[in-house]
Each structure stands twice: as C-alpha cells, then as structure tokens.
Amino acid sequence: MSDDSPAPAHKWPERVRELVVRWVGWSYDHYAIVLAATLALTAVAGIFAWKLLHNVETDFATLLPDKDRSVQDLRETRRRYGGTASVSILIASPDFSANAQFATALADRLLEIKESAGIRDVRYKEGPEREFLEKNKFLYADLKDLKTIHKRLKARIKWERCAKNPFCIQLDEKPEFTVDDIEEKYRRQIGEDAKRNRDGFLSNTDGTILALDVDVEAMSGRFGATKRLADRIRQEIADLDPESFHPGMEVGLWGSLIKGLYEYNLIIGEAIQTAGLSILLVFAVVFFYFRRFRPVLFMSLSVVVAILWTFALTWWRIGYLNQQTAFLGSIIVGNGINFSIIFMAR
C-alpha cells in the first residue's frame, strides 16, 4: 500500500540541499555551457544597461511613486499646459537676407514635424507678445515707480491750480513733470535701449545673428527626451545645409534644455570616473590583502555581470534611472563583493 501523505516538513531542507548539490555538480561538469550561457546573457544585458545609462532623469517627480497624488497632479498640469523649457537656435552670417531665408525655411520644417518631435511652437519674428506688452506695459511697472509718478503729477497739479488762482501766492518754481528716467529704466530691462529685431526678425542691430525660440514639450530633467529632440533639430538643420544659404553661416543650439543637457553630460562623466576609481581601489585593496590575482579577476567579472544584469532588469521593469539610482553600480559592487571576499578568505 503506497503512502500518498505529504513528506514531513523536516525533509524539505534535505531536498533543497540535494537539488543544490546536483546543480553544483552539473555546472562543474558542464562549466563551458554555463560560461557560454552567462556570457551570452551578459552581452544582451549590456545592451540594455547601456540604454539605461543614457536615460537618466533628474526630475524630482521620479523620486516619488507614480501613484502619488502630487505626481499625478504634476503630470496632469504638464499635460494641459506643457512646460516652460525651450531650445534657442542661433543663426550667424554676415548676410541678413541669407539669415532670414534660412530662419524661415527652418521654422517651416520644424512646424511640419511639430507633433512627432514634441514641439509646441516656433517663433522667429515679433508676434502677439510684443503687441500685448505694448498694450499692457504700464501694468508691469513697479509700485514704487508708480508712487513716484503720482507724487510728481500731484505736485505739478498743485502748482498749476495755485498759478490760476489770483489769491494764491506761488513761492516755489514750476515743478517739471517727466517720466523719462523711469522709461529709460524699463527700456534697459527689456533691451529696448539698443536697436534690434531688424525687419521684425529676432536679431541683433545689423541682422548678422538671428534667433529661433522653439517651445518644446520636453521637461528639464528628462534628458533622454531632450537628447532625442536636440538630435532631431540638428538633423533638420543639416538637411537644410546652412552653407548653401551663405558660405560662412553657422548654426548653434542653446537654451535651458541644451544647457541642462551639457551640464548633465559633465556630471555623469564625473560620476562614472569617480565610480570607476572607487571600484578600482576596492579591488586593489582586496588584491594587496590576498596577494592572488586570478581570484580577484574572477571576483571582478562576477561583479560586472551582476551590475549589467541588474541594469538590464531595471530597463525592462522601470525604463530609466533617477538622480538616486544612477549610482546603483557602486551599491551593487559594495554588496555583491561580500560573498567573494568571504569565499576567498575561507
């Protein structure tokens, strides 16, 4: 009579131990297969790890869970109103006409790819903003300046009333009412003290430098999207061939997004160098302690495999790193090296 009752609980550790022993024995006997499979998976993981390292987002919203109410409200606000980020395209050549033609052609091309490239608007001429500012410019004056104007006007009205009254004795000189000094102040603030914007284009005085302001949907801190957008704009510029408009024409990109991208690349480069130096020093200390090179080499390879696999899983599960997880490699090295050190010591 067979006994179908479940095995006692104390037999499960023995069965697990038996499976582990079998796996260790099989992997030892077939180490070539294990190494080949590990190297193949590591090579594939390296591709996704490389993609992950090029998709680091410094947006503070990435530090919070996606279901957090504040994150959801922020994304809804961005969906409705977009961001304030922009890319500035500067066009420089001695010929204003060539600059204007290139700016117009480039603006038309960017507007054609507006939806696919995540562009909200392209501005290269004075538009409704200038009309709105002219119509409402007095609303932007400081309260202190308005009080100064009111004080001057009040003094002038008082003097004029006294001058027309035969019974009023005027002892003070006629006060001069002027707002030229205040107007000059605001002209300097908005740059109207120098002539610019030739023929309505956003340019300097002689038109040797023109600008295009490209309002984009990409947010500062999302550098993966920023890089793709910058590459798309550069491709459109290259397709137009600026030198065909003028041999000396130069076109460059700047603005809040491009500036942030340059700073991001510098920071990431420094972080990678620092992490690499830290890892090198860790393995150097281990080598000088054990005085054996081959185990340290194998230990290093196992840690590299762990880093690549972890980053690949992160790419598939999350898709990006933030300013905290970007330094995950150092943490993996610090924790993953413990087993190898204990194994070598024993």
Disulfide bonds with the S-S distance in Angstrom:
Cys162-Cys168 1.76
